[in-house]
Amino acid sequence: MVTKQPEKHLKHLVRTINSFLFFIKYFYMKLSTTSLKTFFLSLLLVSASAVLFAQKLDKAKDLLGKQKYMEAKTEIDNFLSDEKNKNNSEAWY
C-alpha cells in the first residue's frame, strides 16, 4: 500500500496542474480576443471620425465650387468653431 500512495498523489497533482493550465490558456485567449476587439473598435471609431471631419471640409469646397459663398462660409465657420479644428490650415485656406 505504501507504493500506491505516491502514485495517487502524483496523479492528483498532474490533474490539478493540467486544470490550472487549462484555465490559464482559457483566460489568455479571452484576454487576447477582448484586446483585439477593443483595438479594432478603437480603430473603427478613429477612422469614422476622420471621415466625418473630412466630409465637412469637402462639403464646403463643393459649395465654393458652385459659387455658394454664404453657405460655404457657414460650413467653414461651423468647422472652425470646434477647438480641435482651429489650427487646421486647410480650413483657413
VENHU-V223299 format. One record per residue. RES is the residue in three letters. OMEGA is omega in whole degrees, -180 to 180 (none if undefined). D_FIRST is the distance of its C-alpha to the first C-alpha in whole Angstrom. Layout:
BEGIN
((RES	OMEGA	D_FIRST) (RES	OMEGA	D_FIRST))
END
This chain:
BEGIN
((MET	-179	0) (VAL	-179	4) (THR	180	5) (LYS	-177	5) (GLN	179	7) (PRO	178	10) (GLU	-180	11) (LYS	178	11) (HIS	179	13) (LEU	178	15) (LYS	178	16) (HIS	178	17) (LEU	179	19) (VAL	177	20) (ARG	180	22) (THR	179	23) (ILE	179	25) (ASN	179	26) (SER	177	27) (PHE	179	29) (LEU	177	31) (PHE	180	32) (PHE	177	34) (ILE	179	35) (LYS	-179	37) (TYR	-179	38) (PHE	176	40) (TYR	179	41) (MET	178	43) (LYS	-180	44) (LEU	-179	45) (SER	180	47) (THR	180	48) (THR	179	50) (SER	180	51) (LEU	177	53) (LYS	180	54) (THR	179	56) (PHE	-178	57) (PHE	176	59) (LEU	177	60) (SER	178	62) (LEU	179	63) (LEU	-180	65) (LEU	178	66) (VAL	179	68) (SER	-180	69) (ALA	180	71) (SER	177	72) (ALA	179	74) (VAL	-180	75) (LEU	178	77) (PHE	179	79) (ALA	180	80) (GLN	179	81) (LYS	179	83) (LEU	178	85) (ASP	179	86) (LYS	178	87) (ALA	179	90) (LYS	178	90) (ASP	179	91) (LEU	176	93) (LEU	178	95) (GLY	179	96) (LYS	179	97) (GLN	174	100) (LYS	-169	98) (TYR	-178	98) (MET	178	98) (GLU	178	95) (ALA	178	93) (LYS	179	94) (THR	178	92) (GLU	-179	89) (ILE	178	89) (ASP	177	90) (ASN	179	87) (PHE	-177	85) (LEU	179	86) (SER	177	85) (ASP	-177	82) (GLU	-177	81) (LYS	-173	79) (ASN	-177	81) (LYS	-180	84) (ASN	-179	84) (ASN	-176	83) (SER	180	86) (GLU	180	86) (ALA	180	87) (TRP	-179	90) (TYR	none	92))
END
